[in-house]
Amino acid sequence: MQLNQLRDKAGATKERTRVGRGAGSGKGKTGGRGMKGQKSRSGVAIKGFEGGQMPIYRRLPKRGFNVLNPKKFSVVNVGRLQQAIDEKRLDAKKPVDGSALEAAGLVRTNRDGIRLLGDGELSEKVEISVDYATKAAVAAVEKAGGSVSLPEPKAVKTGKRTERSLTAKAKRETAKTEEAGD
């Protein structure tokens, strides 16, 4: 057998239907689109159209808030951390940070930070430095004798109006405690 003699088995491929090629083809005249009207023509986009009635997507209220540029964290579970230590890809004696996790193949890129989740068990003592950790993850690491270090939370900037209202509230609270103390 030669390369130029290769063929599909009979019935393996089906030729496409060429619509609008005469009445004898079975798909002539209207080309399988039925009768007249908007849907029989090309360029139709009426998915959400309800015949002039207010569409359901406009009748229902908007809910929630979608962040336009959300932070994308790389996720590492405690169980995967232990698996990497067992496979000698990660050294538990050295401090574990984003670059160590990346070198061990636990995260592809550091993105906007690393999240430590508490799925799995940890038996090695590890000092890990991540951007975010769940309570279960922190508990699992501390149970094994290790520690999790997180960055300091950023100070929230308050406007003058907020500061004024906070000081006014603080003054009222101190006045109440002084009256109660008399």
Backbone as JSON Lines, residues from 0, in Angstrom:
{"i":0,"aa":"M","n":[0.84,-1.2,0.0],"ca":[0.0,0.0,0.0],"c":[0.88,1.25,0.0]}
{"i":1,"aa":"Q","n":[0.5,2.21,-0.79],"ca":[1.23,3.46,-0.91],"c":[0.49,4.57,-0.15]}
{"i":2,"aa":"L","n":[1.21,5.66,0.17],"ca":[0.57,6.78,0.87],"c":[-0.57,7.37,0.04]}
{"i":3,"aa":"N","n":[-0.42,7.39,-1.28],"ca":[-1.46,7.97,-2.12],"c":[-2.67,7.04,-2.28]}
{"i":4,"aa":"Q","n":[-2.58,5.85,-1.7],"ca":[-3.7,4.91,-1.79],"c":[-4.5,4.85,-0.49]}
{"i":5,"aa":"L","n":[-4.1,5.64,0.54],"ca":[-4.81,5.63,1.83],"c":[-6.19,6.24,1.66]}
{"i":6,"aa":"R","n":[-7.19,5.57,2.19],"ca":[-8.58,6.04,2.11],"c":[-9.27,5.74,3.44]}
{"i":7,"aa":"D","n":[-10.28,6.54,3.78],"ca":[-11.14,6.22,4.92],"c":[-11.99,5.02,4.57]}
{"i":8,"aa":"K","n":[-12.47,4.34,5.61],"ca":[-13.38,3.23,5.36],"c":[-14.68,3.79,4.79]}
{"i":9,"aa":"A","n":[-15.39,2.97,4.05],"ca":[-16.65,3.42,3.43],"c":[-17.63,3.8,4.53]}
{"i":10,"aa":"G","n":[-18.21,5.0,4.45],"ca":[-19.17,5.48,5.43],"c":[-18.54,6.18,6.63]}
{"i":11,"aa":"A","n":[-17.22,6.28,6.67],"ca":[-16.54,6.92,7.81],"c":[-16.72,8.44,7.77]}
{"i":12,"aa":"T","n":[-16.75,9.03,6.58],"ca":[-16.96,10.46,6.47],"c":[-18.23,10.73,5.67]}
{"i":13,"aa":"K","n":[-18.85,11.85,6.01],"ca":[-20.1,12.22,5.35],"c":[-19.9,13.59,4.72]}
{"i":14,"aa":"E","n":[-20.26,13.75,3.46],"ca":[-20.09,15.04,2.8],"c":[-21.1,16.03,3.36]}
{"i":15,"aa":"R","n":[-20.67,17.3,3.49],"ca":[-21.56,18.3,4.04],"c":[-22.69,18.61,3.07]}
{"i":16,"aa":"T","n":[-23.83,19.0,3.63],"ca":[-24.99,19.33,2.8],"c":[-24.78,20.7,2.18]}
{"i":17,"aa":"R","n":[-24.86,20.78,0.88],"ca":[-24.73,22.07,0.19],"c":[-26.13,22.6,-0.04]}
{"i":18,"aa":"V","n":[-26.52,23.55,0.82],"ca":[-27.89,24.07,0.78],"c":[-28.07,25.06,-0.36]}
{"i":19,"aa":"G","n":[-29.3,25.2,-0.81],"ca":[-29.65,26.15,-1.85],"c":[-29.09,25.81,-3.21]}
{"i":20,"aa":"R","n":[-29.0,24.51,-3.53],"ca":[-28.45,24.08,-4.81],"c":[-29.51,23.34,-5.65]}
{"i":21,"aa":"G","n":[-30.73,23.82,-5.61],"ca":[-31.78,23.24,-6.47],"c":[-32.72,22.32,-5.71]}
{"i":22,"aa":"A","n":[-33.93,22.16,-6.29],"ca":[-34.98,21.38,-5.65],"c":[-34.6,19.91,-5.53]}
{"i":23,"aa":"G","n":[-33.81,19.4,-6.44],"ca":[-33.43,17.98,-6.42],"c":[-32.51,17.62,-5.28]}
{"i":24,"aa":"S","n":[-31.86,18.61,-4.68],"ca":[-30.91,18.31,-3.6],"c":[-31.61,18.01,-2.29]}
{"i":25,"aa":"G","n":[-32.87,18.4,-2.18],"ca":[-33.59,18.21,-0.92],"c":[-33.43,19.39,0.02]}
{"i":26,"aa":"K","n":[-32.47,20.25,-0.25],"ca":[-32.27,21.46,0.56],"c":[-32.18,22.67,-0.37]}
{"i":27,"aa":"G","n":[-33.09,22.73,-1.34],"ca":[-33.11,23.85,-2.27],"c":[-34.08,24.91,-1.81]}
{"i":28,"aa":"K","n":[-34.32,25.89,-2.6],"ca":[-35.26,26.99,-2.34],"c":[-34.98,27.68,-1.01]}
{"i":29,"aa":"T","n":[-35.58,27.23,0.1],"ca":[-35.4,27.92,1.38],"c":[-34.16,27.44,2.12]}
{"i":30,"aa":"G","n":[-33.51,26.41,1.67],"ca":[-32.25,25.94,2.27],"c":[-32.41,25.45,3.7]}
{"i":31,"aa":"G","n":[-33.55,24.86,4.04],"ca":[-33.76,24.31,5.37],"c":[-34.14,25.35,6.41]}
{"i":32,"aa":"R","n":[-34.4,26.6,5.98],"ca":[-34.73,27.66,6.93],"c":[-36.23,27.89,7.06]}
{"i":33,"aa":"G","n":[-37.04,27.08,6.43],"ca":[-38.48,27.25,6.54],"c":[-38.98,28.32,5.61]}
{"i":34,"aa":"M","n":[-39.92,29.14,6.11],"ca":[-40.58,30.15,5.27],"c":[-39.9,31.51,5.4]}
{"i":35,"aa":"K","n":[-40.78,32.54,5.33],"ca":[-40.25,33.91,5.35],"c":[-39.92,34.36,6.77]}
{"i":36,"aa":"G","n":[-39.51,35.61,6.89],"ca":[-39.32,36.21,8.2],"c":[-37.88,36.39,8.6]}
{"i":37,"aa":"Q","n":[-37.72,37.03,9.77],"ca":[-36.39,37.41,10.24],"c":[-35.48,36.2,10.44]}
{"i":38,"aa":"K","n":[-36.02,35.12,10.99],"ca":[-35.19,33.96,11.29],"c":[-34.72,33.23,10.04]}
{"i":39,"aa":"S","n":[-35.37,33.47,8.91],"ca":[-34.94,32.8,7.68],"c":[-33.78,33.53,7.02]}
{"i":40,"aa":"R","n":[-33.46,34.71,7.54],"ca":[-32.38,35.5,6.95],"c":[-31.13,35.43,7.82]}
{"i":41,"aa":"S","n":[-30.0,35.86,7.28],"ca":[-28.75,35.81,8.05],"c":[-28.63,37.03,8.95]}
{"i":42,"aa":"G","n":[-27.74,36.93,9.94],"ca":[-27.47,38.05,10.83],"c":[-28.52,38.26,11.89]}
{"i":43,"aa":"V","n":[-29.19,37.2,12.33],"ca":[-30.27,37.32,13.31],"c":[-29.69,37.16,14.71]}
{"i":44,"aa":"A","n":[-30.01,38.09,15.6],"ca":[-29.56,37.98,16.99],"c":[-30.72,38.38,17.88]}
{"i":45,"aa":"I","n":[-31.61,37.46,18.17],"ca":[-32.79,37.79,18.97],"c":[-32.91,36.86,20.17]}
{"i":46,"aa":"K","n":[-31.78,36.49,20.76],"ca":[-31.79,35.53,21.87],"c":[-32.59,36.04,23.08]}
{"i":47,"aa":"G","n":[-32.4,37.3,23.47],"ca":[-33.09,37.8,24.65],"c":[-34.35,38.57,24.33]}
{"i":48,"aa":"F","n":[-34.82,38.52,23.08],"ca":[-35.97,39.32,22.66],"c":[-37.26,38.58,23.0]}
{"i":49,"aa":"E","n":[-38.19,39.28,23.65],"ca":[-39.45,38.66,24.06],"c":[-40.63,39.35,23.4]}
{"i":50,"aa":"G","n":[-40.52,39.67,22.13],"ca":[-41.65,40.23,21.4],"c":[-42.04,41.62,21.84]}
{"i":51,"aa":"G","n":[-41.11,42.41,22.3],"ca":[-41.42,43.77,22.73],"c":[-41.69,43.87,24.21]}
{"i":52,"aa":"Q","n":[-42.01,42.75,24.86],"ca":[-42.2,42.73,26.32],"c":[-40.86,42.99,26.99]}
{"i":53,"aa":"M","n":[-40.89,43.58,28.17],"ca":[-39.64,43.86,28.89],"c":[-38.94,42.53,29.18]}
{"i":54,"aa":"P","n":[-37.72,42.31,28.68],"ca":[-37.05,41.02,28.85],"c":[-36.77,40.69,30.3]}
{"i":55,"aa":"I","n":[-36.68,39.4,30.59],"ca":[-36.51,38.96,31.98],"c":[-35.21,39.48,32.58]}
{"i":56,"aa":"Y","n":[-34.16,39.6,31.75],"ca":[-32.89,40.08,32.3],"c":[-32.97,41.55,32.67]}
{"i":57,"aa":"R","n":[-33.98,42.27,32.18],"ca":[-34.17,43.66,32.59],"c":[-35.24,43.8,33.66]}
{"i":58,"aa":"R","n":[-36.12,42.78,33.78],"ca":[-37.15,42.83,34.82],"c":[-36.57,42.49,36.18]}
{"i":59,"aa":"L","n":[-35.56,41.63,36.22],"ca":[-34.98,41.21,37.48],"c":[-33.97,42.24,37.98]}
{"i":60,"aa":"P","n":[-33.9,42.47,39.29],"ca":[-32.96,43.47,39.81],"c":[-31.53,42.96,39.75]}
{"i":61,"aa":"K","n":[-30.59,43.92,39.66],"ca":[-29.18,43.57,39.7],"c":[-28.83,43.24,41.13]}
{"i":62,"aa":"R","n":[-27.99,42.22,41.33],"ca":[-27.6,41.85,42.68],"c":[-26.08,41.8,42.8]}
{"i":63,"aa":"G","n":[-25.59,42.18,43.95],"ca":[-24.18,42.02,44.25],"c":[-23.28,43.02,43.55]}
{"i":64,"aa":"F","n":[-22.02,42.73,43.64],"ca":[-21.0,43.62,43.09],"c":[-19.89,42.77,42.52]}
{"i":65,"aa":"N","n":[-19.51,43.01,41.3],"ca":[-18.41,42.29,40.68],"c":[-17.19,43.2,40.61]}
{"i":66,"aa":"V","n":[-16.11,42.77,41.22],"ca":[-14.88,43.54,41.22],"c":[-14.32,43.55,39.79]}
{"i":67,"aa":"L","n":[-13.96,44.72,39.31],"ca":[-13.49,44.84,37.94],"c":[-12.13,44.19,37.73]}
{"i":68,"aa":"N","n":[-11.25,44.34,38.7],"ca":[-9.93,43.72,38.59],"c":[-9.62,42.96,39.89]}
{"i":69,"aa":"P","n":[-10.24,41.77,40.06],"ca":[-10.04,41.03,41.31],"c":[-8.62,40.48,41.41]}
{"i":70,"aa":"K","n":[-8.18,40.3,42.64],"ca":[-6.85,39.73,42.86],"c":[-6.9,38.24,42.56]}
{"i":71,"aa":"K","n":[-5.88,37.76,41.85],"ca":[-5.8,36.34,41.51],"c":[-4.68,35.71,42.33]}
{"i":72,"aa":"F","n":[-5.07,34.88,43.29],"ca":[-4.1,34.23,44.15],"c":[-3.75,32.84,43.62]}
{"i":73,"aa":"S","n":[-2.51,32.44,43.8],"ca":[-2.11,31.06,43.56],"c":[-2.42,30.27,44.82]}
{"i":74,"aa":"V","n":[-3.03,29.1,44.66],"ca":[-3.54,28.34,45.81],"c":[-2.64,27.13,46.08]}
{"i":75,"aa":"V","n":[-2.32,26.92,47.36],"ca":[-1.56,25.74,47.8],"c":[-2.28,25.14,49.0]}
{"i":76,"aa":"N","n":[-2.55,23.85,48.94],"ca":[-3.15,23.15,50.08],"c":[-2.05,22.58,50.96]}
{"i":77,"aa":"V","n":[-2.37,22.41,52.25],"ca":[-1.41,21.88,53.22],"c":[-0.99,20.47,52.83]}
{"i":78,"aa":"G","n":[-1.93,19.67,52.3],"ca":[-1.62,18.3,51.87],"c":[-0.6,18.27,50.74]}
{"i":79,"aa":"R","n":[-0.71,19.2,49.79],"ca":[0.25,19.26,48.68],"c":[1.62,19.69,49.18]}
{"i":80,"aa":"L","n":[1.63,20.52,50.21],"ca":[2.88,20.96,50.84],"c":[3.6,19.74,51.42]}
{"i":81,"aa":"Q","n":[2.85,18.89,52.15],"ca":[3.41,17.69,52.75],"c":[3.89,16.71,51.67]}
{"i":82,"aa":"Q","n":[3.13,16.61,50.59],"ca":[3.49,15.72,49.48],"c":[4.82,16.16,48.86]}
{"i":83,"aa":"A","n":[5.0,17.47,48.69],"ca":[6.25,17.99,48.13],"c":[7.43,17.75,49.07]}
{"i":84,"aa":"I","n":[7.19,17.83,50.37],"ca":[8.24,17.57,51.36],"c":[8.63,16.08,51.31]}
{"i":85,"aa":"D","n":[7.62,15.2,51.21],"ca":[7.88,13.75,51.14],"c":[8.66,13.39,49.89]}
{"i":86,"aa":"E","n":[8.38,14.08,48.77],"ca":[9.06,13.8,47.51],"c":[10.39,14.54,47.4]}
{"i":87,"aa":"K","n":[10.81,15.21,48.46],"ca":[12.09,15.94,48.53],"c":[12.18,17.09,47.53]}
{"i":88,"aa":"R","n":[11.02,17.63,47.12],"ca":[11.04,18.8,46.25],"c":[11.1,20.08,47.07]}
{"i":89,"aa":"L","n":[10.75,19.97,48.35],"ca":[10.7,21.12,49.25],"c":[11.44,20.76,50.53]}
{"i":90,"aa":"D","n":[12.32,21.66,51.0],"ca":[13.08,21.42,52.22],"c":[12.33,22.07,53.38]}
{"i":91,"aa":"A","n":[11.88,21.23,54.34],"ca":[11.09,21.71,55.47],"c":[11.95,22.49,56.47]}
{"i":92,"aa":"K","n":[13.26,22.28,56.44],"ca":[14.13,22.96,57.41],"c":[14.36,24.43,57.05]}
{"i":93,"aa":"K","n":[14.25,24.74,55.75],"ca":[14.42,26.12,55.31],"c":[13.06,26.82,55.32]}
{"i":94,"aa":"P","n":[13.05,28.16,55.47],"ca":[11.77,28.88,55.4],"c":[11.17,28.77,54.0]}
{"i":95,"aa":"V","n":[9.86,28.52,53.95],"ca":[9.17,28.33,52.68],"c":[8.44,29.63,52.32]}
{"i":96,"aa":"D","n":[8.77,30.17,51.13],"ca":[8.09,31.37,50.66],"c":[7.65,31.14,49.22]}
{"i":97,"aa":"G","n":[7.21,32.2,48.55],"ca":[6.69,32.1,47.19],"c":[7.68,31.53,46.21]}
{"i":98,"aa":"S","n":[8.95,31.96,46.3],"ca":[9.96,31.47,45.35],"c":[10.26,29.99,45.58]}
{"i":99,"aa":"A","n":[10.25,29.55,46.84],"ca":[10.49,28.13,47.15],"c":[9.34,27.27,46.63]}
{"i":100,"aa":"L","n":[8.11,27.76,46.78],"ca":[6.94,27.03,46.29],"c":[6.96,26.94,44.77]}
{"i":101,"aa":"E","n":[7.41,28.02,44.13],"ca":[7.5,28.04,42.67],"c":[8.58,27.07,42.18]}
{"i":102,"aa":"A","n":[9.71,27.02,42.87],"ca":[10.79,26.12,42.51],"c":[10.38,24.66,42.71]}
{"i":103,"aa":"A","n":[9.54,24.4,43.72],"ca":[9.08,23.04,44.0],"c":[7.97,22.61,43.05]}
{"i":104,"aa":"G","n":[7.44,23.54,42.27],"ca":[6.38,23.22,41.31],"c":[4.99,23.2,41.91]}
{"i":105,"aa":"L","n":[4.83,23.79,43.1],"ca":[3.5,23.84,43.73],"c":[2.65,24.97,43.18]}
{"i":106,"aa":"V","n":[3.28,26.03,42.73],"ca":[2.57,27.13,42.06],"c":[3.32,27.46,40.78]}
{"i":107,"aa":"R","n":[2.57,27.86,39.76],"ca":[3.22,28.21,38.5],"c":[3.86,29.6,38.59]}
{"i":108,"aa":"T","n":[3.02,30.57,38.94],"ca":[3.52,31.93,39.11],"c":[2.97,32.51,40.39]}
{"i":109,"aa":"N","n":[3.6,33.53,40.89],"ca":[3.2,34.13,42.16],"c":[1.98,35.03,42.03]}
{"i":110,"aa":"R","n":[1.53,35.36,40.83],"ca":[0.36,36.2,40.58],"c":[0.27,37.37,41.55]}
{"i":111,"aa":"D","n":[-0.89,37.49,42.27],"ca":[-1.06,38.58,43.24],"c":[-0.75,38.13,44.66]}
{"i":112,"aa":"G","n":[-0.23,36.93,44.8],"ca":[0.09,36.4,46.11],"c":[-0.24,34.92,46.17]}
{"i":113,"aa":"I","n":[0.04,34.32,47.33],"ca":[-0.2,32.89,47.52],"c":[-1.15,32.69,48.68]}
{"i":114,"aa":"R","n":[-2.14,31.81,48.47],"ca":[-3.12,31.47,49.48],"c":[-2.84,30.07,49.99]}
{"i":115,"aa":"L","n":[-2.78,29.89,51.28],"ca":[-2.58,28.58,51.89],"c":[-3.92,28.1,52.41]}
{"i":116,"aa":"L","n":[-4.37,26.93,51.91],"ca":[-5.64,26.36,52.32],"c":[-5.39,25.12,53.17]}
{"i":117,"aa":"G","n":[-6.37,24.78,54.0],"ca":[-6.18,23.73,55.01],"c":[-6.59,22.33,54.61]}
{"i":118,"aa":"D","n":[-6.64,22.0,53.33],"ca":[-7.04,20.66,52.9],"c":[-5.84,19.72,52.99]}
{"i":119,"aa":"G","n":[-5.96,18.66,53.76],"ca":[-4.88,17.69,53.9],"c":[-4.23,17.77,55.28]}
{"i":120,"aa":"E","n":[-3.22,16.91,55.48],"ca":[-2.52,16.82,56.76],"c":[-1.07,17.25,56.58]}
{"i":121,"aa":"L","n":[-0.47,17.75,57.66],"ca":[0.93,18.15,57.64],"c":[1.62,17.52,58.85]}
{"i":122,"aa":"S","n":[2.73,16.83,58.62],"ca":[3.44,16.17,59.73],"c":[4.81,16.79,59.98]}
{"i":123,"aa":"E","n":[5.31,17.61,59.05],"ca":[6.62,18.24,59.19],"c":[6.49,19.64,59.78]}
{"i":124,"aa":"K","n":[7.51,20.06,60.54],"ca":[7.56,21.42,61.08],"c":[8.03,22.35,59.97]}
{"i":125,"aa":"V","n":[7.19,23.31,59.58],"ca":[7.49,24.18,58.45],"c":[7.27,25.64,58.85]}
{"i":126,"aa":"E","n":[8.2,26.5,58.48],"ca":[8.0,27.94,58.62],"c":[7.64,28.48,57.25]}
{"i":127,"aa":"I","n":[6.37,28.87,57.07],"ca":[5.9,29.27,55.75],"c":[5.47,30.73,55.76]}
{"i":128,"aa":"S","n":[5.81,31.42,54.69],"ca":[5.47,32.83,54.54],"c":[4.6,32.98,53.3]}
{"i":129,"aa":"V","n":[3.32,33.3,53.5],"ca":[2.35,33.45,52.4],"c":[1.6,34.77,52.57]}
{"i":130,"aa":"D","n":[0.78,35.1,51.56],"ca":[0.03,36.35,51.61],"c":[-1.32,36.2,52.3]}
{"i":131,"aa":"Y","n":[-1.83,34.96,52.31],"ca":[-3.14,34.73,52.9],"c":[-3.2,33.28,53.34]}
{"i":132,"aa":"A","n":[-3.82,33.0,54.49],"ca":[-3.97,31.62,54.97],"c":[-5.29,31.49,55.7]}
{"i":133,"aa":"T","n":[-5.98,30.38,55.49],"ca":[-7.24,30.13,56.19],"c":[-6.93,29.7,57.63]}
{"i":134,"aa":"K","n":[-7.95,29.79,58.49],"ca":[-7.76,29.4,59.89],"c":[-7.39,27.92,60.0]}
{"i":135,"aa":"A","n":[-8.01,27.1,59.15],"ca":[-7.73,25.66,59.17],"c":[-6.29,25.39,58.75]}
{"i":136,"aa":"A","n":[-5.77,26.15,57.78],"ca":[-4.39,25.97,57.33],"c":[-3.41,26.36,58.42]}
{"i":137,"aa":"V","n":[-3.67,27.49,59.07],"ca":[-2.8,27.96,60.16],"c":[-2.81,26.93,61.29]}
{"i":138,"aa":"A","n":[-4.01,26.41,61.61],"ca":[-4.13,25.42,62.68],"c":[-3.35,24.15,62.33]}
{"i":139,"aa":"A","n":[-3.42,23.7,61.06],"ca":[-2.72,22.49,60.63],"c":[-1.21,22.67,60.72]}
{"i":140,"aa":"V","n":[-0.7,23.84,60.31],"ca":[0.74,24.1,60.35],"c":[1.22,24.2,61.8]}
{"i":141,"aa":"E","n":[0.46,24.89,62.65],"ca":[0.85,25.06,64.05],"c":[0.75,23.74,64.81]}
{"i":142,"aa":"K","n":[-0.2,22.88,64.43],"ca":[-0.34,21.56,65.05],"c":[0.91,20.72,64.8]}
{"i":143,"aa":"A","n":[1.51,20.88,63.62],"ca":[2.73,20.15,63.28],"c":[3.97,20.8,63.88]}
{"i":144,"aa":"G","n":[3.8,21.95,64.54],"ca":[4.93,22.61,65.19],"c":[5.53,23.73,64.38]}
{"i":145,"aa":"G","n":[4.95,24.05,63.25],"ca":[5.47,25.11,62.39],"c":[4.81,26.45,62.66]}
{"i":146,"aa":"S","n":[5.05,27.4,61.77],"ca":[4.45,28.72,61.92],"c":[4.14,29.3,60.55]}
{"i":147,"aa":"V","n":[3.09,30.14,60.51],"ca":[2.69,30.82,59.28],"c":[2.87,32.31,59.5]}
{"i":148,"aa":"S","n":[3.63,32.96,58.63],"ca":[3.78,34.41,58.73],"c":[3.05,35.07,57.57]}
{"i":149,"aa":"L","n":[2.21,36.04,57.92],"ca":[1.41,36.78,56.95],"c":[1.87,38.22,56.92]}
{"i":150,"aa":"P","n":[1.68,38.93,55.79],"ca":[2.09,40.33,55.75],"c":[1.2,41.18,56.65]}
{"i":151,"aa":"E","n":[1.73,42.29,57.09],"ca":[0.96,43.22,57.92],"c":[-0.2,43.78,57.1]}
{"i":152,"aa":"P","n":[-1.4,43.88,57.69],"ca":[-2.51,44.48,56.93],"c":[-2.24,45.94,56.65]}
{"i":153,"aa":"K","n":[-2.64,46.38,55.45],"ca":[-2.41,47.76,55.06],"c":[-3.36,48.68,55.82]}
{"i":154,"aa":"A","n":[-2.86,49.85,56.2],"ca":[-3.68,50.82,56.92],"c":[-4.75,51.37,55.98]}
{"i":155,"aa":"V","n":[-5.98,51.44,56.48],"ca":[-7.08,51.94,55.67],"c":[-7.11,53.46,55.78]}
{"i":156,"aa":"K","n":[-7.12,54.12,54.64],"ca":[-7.17,55.58,54.63],"c":[-8.6,56.01,54.89]}
{"i":157,"aa":"T","n":[-8.77,56.9,55.86],"ca":[-10.1,57.43,56.14],"c":[-10.15,58.89,55.78]}
{"i":158,"aa":"G","n":[-11.27,59.31,55.26],"ca":[-11.43,60.71,54.89],"c":[-11.65,61.56,56.12]}
{"i":159,"aa":"K","n":[-11.66,62.9,55.94],"ca":[-11.84,63.81,57.07],"c":[-13.19,63.59,57.73]}
{"i":160,"aa":"R","n":[-14.2,63.37,56.93],"ca":[-15.55,63.19,57.46],"c":[-15.59,61.96,58.37]}
{"i":161,"aa":"T","n":[-14.97,60.87,57.94],"ca":[-14.96,59.65,58.73],"c":[-14.2,59.85,60.02]}
{"i":162,"aa":"E","n":[-13.04,60.53,59.94],"ca":[-12.25,60.78,61.14],"c":[-13.04,61.62,62.13]}
{"i":163,"aa":"R","n":[-13.74,62.66,61.62],"ca":[-14.53,63.52,62.49],"c":[-15.62,62.73,63.2]}
{"i":164,"aa":"S","n":[-16.32,61.87,62.43],"ca":[-17.41,61.12,63.03],"c":[-16.87,60.1,64.04]}
{"i":165,"aa":"L","n":[-15.67,59.56,63.75],"ca":[-15.08,58.61,64.69],"c":[-14.68,59.32,65.98]}
{"i":166,"aa":"T","n":[-14.1,60.52,65.86],"ca":[-13.71,61.24,67.07],"c":[-14.94,61.67,67.86]}
{"i":167,"aa":"A","n":[-16.0,62.06,67.17],"ca":[-17.23,62.45,67.85],"c":[-17.81,61.26,68.6]}
{"i":168,"aa":"K","n":[-17.77,60.09,67.97],"ca":[-18.28,58.89,68.61],"c":[-17.43,58.54,69.84]}
{"i":169,"aa":"A","n":[-16.11,58.7,69.7],"ca":[-15.2,58.41,70.81],"c":[-15.47,59.37,71.97]}
{"i":170,"aa":"K","n":[-15.75,60.66,71.66],"ca":[-16.06,61.64,72.7],"c":[-17.33,61.27,73.44]}
{"i":171,"aa":"R","n":[-18.35,60.83,72.67],"ca":[-19.62,60.42,73.3],"c":[-19.41,59.21,74.21]}
{"i":172,"aa":"E","n":[-18.58,58.25,73.75],"ca":[-18.33,57.05,74.54],"c":[-17.62,57.41,75.85]}
{"i":173,"aa":"T","n":[-16.63,58.29,75.77],"ca":[-15.9,58.68,77.0],"c":[-16.81,59.47,77.92]}
{"i":174,"aa":"A","n":[-17.7,60.29,77.35],"ca":[-18.64,61.05,78.2],"c":[-19.58,60.09,78.92]}
{"i":175,"aa":"K","n":[-20.05,59.06,78.23],"ca":[-20.94,58.07,78.85],"c":[-20.24,57.34,79.99]}
{"i":176,"aa":"T","n":[-18.98,56.95,79.76],"ca":[-18.25,56.21,80.81],"c":[-17.96,57.11,82.0]}
{"i":177,"aa":"E","n":[-17.72,58.41,81.76],"ca":[-17.48,59.35,82.87],"c":[-18.74,59.55,83.68]}
{"i":178,"aa":"E","n":[-19.91,59.65,82.99],"ca":[-21.19,59.8,83.7],"c":[-21.5,58.56,84.52]}
{"i":179,"aa":"A","n":[-21.2,57.38,83.96],"ca":[-21.46,56.14,84.67],"c":[-20.51,56.01,85.87]}
{"i":180,"aa":"G","n":[-19.32,56.58,85.76],"ca":[-18.33,56.49,86.82],"c":[-18.65,57.42,87.99]}
{"i":181,"aa":"D","n":[-19.39,58.51,87.78],"ca":[-19.7,59.49,88.85],"c":[-20.61,58.95,89.87]}
